[in-house]
Each structure stands twice: as structure tokens, then as C-alpha cells.
Amino acid sequence: MSERAPSFAQMLVRLFALALRFYPTSVRREYGAEMQAVFRMKVMDGAQQGAWKLFGLVWREMCDLPPAVVSAHVQANGGRMDAYFPFTSDRTPWGVSLLSLLPFFIGGTLRLILSYQPGWTPREQSLFYLLFLLLGTLVLLAGCALGSAKKFPRWAYPYPFYLAFSLSTLVGYAVFVFQLYFNSRNSFLFFLVVILVVLLLPGLRSFYSHIRQDWTLLSYGLYGFALYLLSTVDFDETPRLTLLVLLPSLISLLAALAHLRIRSAPVRISVLLVGTYVALFFWLLPIFQGMVSVWLGIVIGSFMLLGYGMLLTAILLAPILVSNAIHFWRTRQAAR
Amino acid sequence: MTDHSSPAPLSEASFFILLSLASGPKHGYAVLKDAEVLSEGRITLSVSTLYTSLGRLQEQGLIERLDVEDEEPAPGLPRKVYRLSRQGRAALEAEAWRLGRLLAAYNRRLGAEST
């Protein structure tokens, strides 16, 4: 074993000790020292058998740790997931689910199909395309208004987020078509803040109040980011309309449909994450294929998949992590 | 007579942990290594899976956690060991009986065909 190995092994043990902080305090107190001791012995053992063995055991630990931590938290809560991450077990009827996704199909998948038709190509300052963007935005606005009239059921949550994207695209494209001297680069954030502030108005606050009872509502709302991203296309990489262009958008819609029909909170969130990663894979596929060599394509493609995937995972899980942090903070305050 | 009416089948990890402890009390690392040997290298438990399973088995009363009796345990070794409880041994026997029944059913239907 090289001289570097022990210090590397010690670093792994330290990292594992840090990772143990994700466990509930009761579990850490009971098993923490013992887990560290066993991990230390495992690493020392692995280091003697070579780098490959060491990599294997670290990889296994990395894969097994998140479910073990979640399981430990659920166990510490007496097996009740909803005590920790409040959620409701509602299920949106089939008809409403499909209708609620129609604006995203129009504004996403259908927009992609049209953008490849002669006279509609966005790069050619198409007025048809601009009108279609306006129509898509109006449909989303109508959906948002209907959702607020119905006191924001689950299906309505992605509308405000997607609407911010739609307004921003509309303004950006209008600036391009009419050659206006107007900087529309940060319009998405502007529209998002305006929409979120409007939702604070009396009569619309159910958008926020429901989230407190069910954090998965906000995750589904933030899924609007994924729905939008996955209905975009790089015309340089894919100059012709193929099924591959539409697949990411369709997969993301299918995941949204599954989310609306599933009652269990962990499964609801998992289906959004799985849908996002599968759709991202097909979204990035033209980029992998465009690389000079297969291996370079795999390496850069995997890197991009992880980058985009982790960003969207962080966005989708942010509500649960915030809920977790609030719960932790309240428990500590109560203990004082 | 042993009661084989086990409430639920054991997971593979739990089965090998109980089987490992059947030969006597062991600390976590020894259980981990033994499970690998018993499963002929098929099961390599991570530390997090091992302790999730140990915690659950302890809660179900199938194993007990004890302090090391030796005054000076080997350096670096955990000071706690795990022991199979009477209930744990019964669960292990019930699982072995259940697996035996499954194998017998398989052999009755397909065993003759495959030979």
C-alpha cells in the first residue's frame, strides 16, 4: 500500500463521519461510533485489496446511505412519513389530470412540432410563432385563473412557474421579432416574482396555505421548470423534427400524469425524479451523438446529465428539505 | 415442535445477519464479513444497510445488543456485540423451513424436467 493510502482512507472515514450527521440524533448517539469503527475497518481492509475494491465499497456506501437515512428518519418518527413531511393522499381524477396537462402539451410538445414547420421557425422571426407563443401564454393564464378560482388544487401548481417562463419567452421573442432595444434577459425572474406576489393577494393565498399541509404540492409546482426545460430544443443539434425531439417533453408530461394519480408522497416525488432523468437522457442524446468519439460523448453526456439532473433534483427536493429544516429547528427550539 | 408460522419472510440481508449470529455473538464488522462468506460473496453489506437491518432486527426482538465482556477488546473494534435471541432463532428456523418448502415445490414441478 502506498503512503498516500492511509491518509486517503482517513479522509474517507472523516467523510463518512460527516455523512452520519444526516441520521436522526437518536440513531447517531446509539450507533454512530460503532458505524464509524466498522467503516474504518472496512476501508482499511479495502485499501489493502487495491483501489478497485476501495472504490467499490465507497460506491456501495454512497448508494445505500440515502435510503438508509430516510428509513432511519421514518423509523425515528414511529414509522409515520407524514409526521415528518406533511402530505395529503389526494388523487386527481383522470379527466382533470389529462385536461390540466393540455396547456403544457400545447405550450411544449405542440410548440416544438410547429417550430419545425416552414414559416414557423423561430430563427426566421416568424409572426406565426409569436402568435402561437401568445396563445400558449393565454391558455396558461386561463389555467392559472381557473386554478385560483378552484382554490389551487394539485393540478394547478405548475401553472404559475410555467407561466413565468412562457411570459419571458414571449417577451424575449417579441423583442427579437420587432428588433426592439430592450433587455429582456432577466424577465423570467421578474415575471416569477410578480406572479408569486400576486398570489399573496386575498383570495389567492390558498396557493401558499395548502403547501404547509402538503409540501409535495410545491415540488409539483417547481416541476414546471422541468416541463419547460424539456420542451426546448437545440436546432443546431437536431435540425430535423424526429421523435427524439418530442420524447423528453412527452416523458415529462407522463411523469406529471403519474404524479397526479399517485397517493403516496415518496412515490409521487420519485416518479417526478425518474421522469426528469429519463427525459433528460433523451434531451441530451443528440449532444452525445454529436461528439467526435463515442467515449467523449459518454463522458460529456454523463457529466451534463448529472449536472442538469442534480440541479433539477435540488429544485424538486427543495420543499422537502426546507420542511425537514423547519421540523429540525422547531424540535431544537422545543428542546431548549 | 417448532412453530413455523413466521409473520413475514425475512429479507436476504436479515437472513444472513441472523444466520451469522446463530453461531454466537459477534460485533458489526464480524457480521458483515461473515454474511459475505455465508452468501459465497453474493451479499456485500454496506455499513448503512447493516446498521439499518441490525436496528430493525433489534426492534423486532430478533437480536440483542450487548456490551463486550472482555475488559480489553481488540483496538478499533466496536465495544458492542449482537446476539441472536430465542425469537430470532425461531424466525431463522421458520425462514429456512419456508425456503425449504419453496424449493420442494420447485423440485416437484420442475426438478424432474431439468434432470
Interface residues (C-beta under 8 A of the other chain):
Chain A: F16 V27 E30 Y31 A33 E34 M35 A37 V38 F39 R40 M41 K42 L57 R60 E61 C63 D64 L65 A68 V69 S71 A72 Q75
Chain B: H27 G28 Y29 L32 T44 S46 V47 S48 T49 L50 Y51 T52 L54 G55 R56 E59 G76 L77 P78 R79 K80
